[in-house]
């Protein structure tokens, strides 16, 4: 199955901005992060189709996934 993945801020470095990724049916966000070689601590905020997702959330065909790193400020 295919899903569209958009990376933000520091997660783009050495990777991509927007990409269509081929995944095995039943893949979770954890599986996607492993495929992209992104550690969970680097992926602080994740959305699937605009809805907040957990690492255990399953990905479906044509899902749009946004992954953000931790955000700091003051």
Helices and strands as residue ranges (DSSP letters): E 2-7, G 9-12, E 18-22, H 29-36, G 40-42, E 45-48, E 51-52, E 64-68
